[in-house]
């Protein structure tokens, strides 16, 4: 059987074993991973597949809402920009951006914007050939739950996973990688620009955790680097990785961490501590903003 790469949109950054502490001034925010027992199960159907995990947008935005970060509509890519994206790559990238923003508006109960952004991703889905992921029942659920936050969050999550599943089933991993990367980057953009280093340490820690997610994304995208659009995206994300690489990481001697084996898979290993200073946070935010703004640029 041919070995396949699959993108597992999962709660990687939402692992419940993370404990957070912070210090004042320019001392680095640190995230410590506690002990956990993990059982590794491999069956015949998955042993020839490599899985690369990333968080779903609703998980990230659920976290920032619970952390007390405020909703900011000015961070959104206006829906009217959708008509400016005329190339397949720009449409796929901004499908990812708008999908993340759909989850953001739903998480904060911004019902009017939620329906607008759902309509926008429907339009892009038609243009990039994935409209089959949005069946009539899903659309009716949205229309029938416009005043229910929990239901809307569930529905937007369902729509996102429907797209992931559709692209995997139709062996369009390159398109999935582009969409998922743009959606992930948009969550980082919103989190970074909603966060004050001194006042929101848990959000800073969550942002630092994305170092592992970026490694997963780059590993996944490498399988499709013969696609020029994917190769360009890899170059941008590799530039972002330099800011993540600057973050401090020390072995703590306890707990677990995710490590990369020689075969490219992420596995649980010895514990470590990841730290991020205010200067590193600002550098990371600057890189994120630059790449994200190039994606939504309507003049390209």
C-alpha positions in Angstrom: 0.0 0.0 0.0 1.3 3.5 -0.8 2.2 5.6 2.2 -0.1 8.6 2.6 0.1 11.8 4.6 -3.0 13.0 6.4 -3.7 16.2 8.1 -5.4 15.5 11.5 -7.2 18.7 12.6 -7.1 18.0 16.3 -6.8 19.7 19.7 -3.0 19.6 19.7 -2.6 22.9 21.4 -5.5 22.2 23.8 -3.9 19.4 25.6 -5.1 19.5 29.2 -1.7 18.8 30.8 -0.3 22.3 30.1 0.4 24.4 33.2 1.2 28.0 32.8 3.3 30.5 34.9 4.6 33.9 34.1 7.0 36.5 35.5 7.0 40.3 35.3 9.1 42.6 33.2 10.8 41.1 30.2 11.2 37.7 31.8 10.0 35.0 29.4 6.6 33.4 29.7 7.1 29.7 30.2 4.9 26.7 29.5 5.6 23.5 31.4 4.2 20.1 30.3 3.2 17.8 33.2 3.3 14.0 33.3 0.8 12.0 31.1 0.5 8.4 30.0 -0.2 7.9 26.3 -0.9 4.5 24.7 0.2 4.2 21.1 -2.1 2.0 19.0 -1.4 1.2 15.4 -3.7 -0.9 13.2 -3.4 -2.2 9.6 -5.4 0.7 8.2 -3.2 3.5 9.5 0.3 2.0 9.7 1.1 3.2 6.2 -0.1 6.8 6.9 1.6 9.7 8.6 -0.6 12.0 10.6 0.2 15.7 11.2 -1.9 17.4 13.8 -3.1 21.0 13.9 -5.8 22.7 16.0 -9.2 23.5 14.6 -10.1 27.2 14.5 -13.0 26.8 16.9 -10.7 25.3 19.5 -8.4 28.2 19.4 -11.1 30.8 19.5 -13.0 29.0 22.3 -9.8 29.4 24.3 -9.3 33.1 23.7 -12.9 33.8 24.6 -12.5 31.9 27.8 -9.3 33.8 28.5 -11.1 37.1 28.4 -9.7 38.4 25.1 -12.2 40.8 23.5 -13.8 40.4 20.1 -12.4 42.8 17.5 -14.2 43.0 14.2 -11.5 45.2 12.7 -9.2 42.2 12.5 -11.5 40.5 10.0 -10.9 40.3 6.3 -14.0 42.1 4.9 -16.3 39.8 3.1 -16.5 42.2 0.1 -12.8 41.4 -0.6 -13.9 37.9 -1.8 -14.5 39.2 -5.3 -10.9 40.3 -5.6 -9.6 36.8 -5.2 -9.6 35.4 -8.8 -6.8 32.9 -8.9 -7.3 29.3 -7.5 -4.5 29.8 -5.0 -5.8 33.1 -3.7 -9.3 31.6 -3.4 -8.0 28.5 -1.5 -5.9 30.7 0.9 -8.8 33.0 1.6 -11.2 30.1 2.0 -8.9 29.2 4.9 -8.9 32.7 6.2 -12.6 33.2 6.0 -13.3 29.8 7.6 -11.2 30.8 10.6 -13.1 34.1 10.8 -16.4 32.2 10.6 -15.3 30.2 13.7 -14.2 33.5 15.4 -17.6 35.2 14.9 -19.5 32.2 16.0 -17.4 31.8 19.2 -18.3 35.3 20.2 -21.9 35.1 19.2 -21.6 37.7 16.4 -24.6 36.3 14.6 -24.8 38.8 11.7 -21.2 38.4 10.8 -21.4 34.6 11.2 -24.1 34.3 8.5 -22.1 36.7 6.2 -18.9 34.7 6.6 -20.7 31.4 6.1 -22.1 32.8 2.8 -18.6 34.0 1.8 -17.0 30.6 2.3 -19.9 29.0 0.4 -19.1 31.2 -2.5 -15.4 30.4 -2.4 -16.3 26.7 -2.1 -18.1 26.9 -5.4 -15.1 28.6 -7.0 -12.5 26.1 -5.8 -14.7 23.0 -6.4 -15.6 21.9 -2.9 -19.2 22.9 -2.7 -20.2 19.3 -2.2 -18.8 19.6 1.3 -21.8 21.9 2.1 -25.0 19.9 1.9 -28.5 21.3 2.2 -28.9 20.0 5.8 -25.8 21.9 7.0 -27.1 25.1 5.4 -30.5 24.7 7.0 -28.8 24.1 10.4 -27.1 27.5 10.1 -30.3 29.3 9.2 -32.1 27.6 12.0 -29.6 28.4 14.8 -28.7 32.1 14.2 -29.4 33.0 17.8 -27.7 30.0 19.5 -24.0 30.4 20.2 -23.3 26.8 21.1 -25.1 25.5 18.1 -23.4 27.9 15.7 -20.0 26.9 17.1 -20.8 23.3 16.6 -22.1 23.9 13.0 -19.0 25.9 12.0 -16.8 23.2 13.3 -18.8 20.6 11.4 -18.5 22.6 8.2 -14.7 22.9 8.6 -14.3 19.2 9.2 -16.6 18.4 6.3 -14.1 20.3 4.0 -11.1 18.5 5.5 -12.8 15.1 5.0 -14.0 16.0 1.5 -10.5 17.0 0.4 -8.9 13.9 1.9 -11.4 11.6 0.4 -10.8 13.2 -3.0 -7.0 13.1 -2.6 -6.6 16.9 -2.8 -4.0 17.1 -0.1 -2.2 20.0 -1.7 -5.4 22.1 -1.6 -6.1 20.9 2.0 -2.6 22.0 3.0 -3.1 25.5 1.6 -6.5 25.9 3.2 -5.5 24.5 6.6 -2.3 26.6 6.7 -4.2 29.8 5.9 -6.9 29.1 8.5 -4.2 28.3 11.1 -2.3 31.5 10.3 -5.5 33.5 10.6 -6.1 32.2 14.1 -2.5 33.2 15.0 -3.1 36.6 13.5 -6.2 37.2 15.6 -4.7 35.8 18.8 -1.5 37.8 18.4 -3.3 41.0 17.7 -5.8 40.5 20.5 -3.1 39.8 23.1 -1.2 42.0 25.5 2.1 40.3 26.5 1.9 41.6 30.1 -1.8 41.1 30.6 -2.6 37.9 28.7 0.1 35.4 29.6 -2.0 32.3 28.8 -2.7 33.6 25.3 1.1 34.3 24.9 1.8 30.7 26.0 -0.8 29.4 23.5 0.9 31.3 20.7 4.3 29.9 21.7 2.8 26.4 21.5 2.2 26.8 17.8 5.9 26.1 17.2 5.0 22.4 17.2 2.0 23.0 14.9 4.1 24.8 12.4 6.5 21.9 12.3 3.6 19.6 11.6 2.3 21.8 8.8 5.6 22.1 7.1 6.1 18.3 7.3 2.7 17.8 5.7 3.2 20.4 2.9 6.6 19.0 1.9 4.8 16.0 0.4 3.2 18.4 -2.1 6.2 20.8 -2.8 6.0 20.0 -6.5 3.0 22.3 -6.5 4.2 25.8 -7.1 1.6 27.3 -4.8 2.5 24.9 -2.0 6.2 25.6 -2.5 5.5 29.4 -2.2 3.5 28.8 1.0 6.3 26.6 2.4 8.8 29.5 1.8 6.5 31.9 3.8 6.0 29.5 6.6 9.7 28.6 6.8 10.3 32.3 7.2 7.9 32.3 10.1 9.6 29.3 11.6 12.7 31.4 12.2 10.8 33.5 14.7 9.5 30.3 16.4 13.0 28.8 16.4 14.2 31.8 18.5 12.0 30.7 21.4 13.8 29.1 24.3 13.3 25.4 24.9 14.9 23.5 27.8 14.7 20.0 29.0 12.8 20.0 32.4 13.5 16.4 33.3 9.8 15.8 34.0 6.7 15.3 32.0 6.4 15.0 28.2 6.9 16.9 25.0 6.2 16.3 21.3 9.4 15.4 19.4 10.1 14.6 15.8 11.5 11.1 15.0 13.7 10.4 12.0 10.7 9.3 10.0 9.1 12.7 10.4 6.4 11.7 12.8 5.7 13.6 16.0 5.9 11.5 19.1 5.8 12.1 22.9 9.2 12.3 24.6 10.8 13.8 27.6 9.4 17.0 29.2 10.6 20.5 28.2 9.9 24.1 28.9 9.2 26.6 26.2 9.8 30.3 26.9 9.0 33.5 25.0 10.2 37.0 25.9 8.2 40.2 25.0 10.7 41.0 22.3 10.3 37.5 20.8 6.5 37.8 21.0 6.7 41.1 19.1 9.0 39.6 16.5 6.6 36.6 16.1 3.6 38.9 15.8 5.4 41.0 13.1 6.1 37.9 11.0 2.5 36.6 11.3 1.0 39.9 10.3 3.3 40.2 7.3 2.4 36.8 5.9 -1.3 37.1 6.7 -1.6 40.5 5.1 0.0 39.2 1.9 -2.6 36.5 1.8 -5.6 38.8 2.0 -4.0 41.5 -0.3 -6.6 42.4 -2.9 -4.1 44.0 -5.3 -2.2 40.8 -6.0 
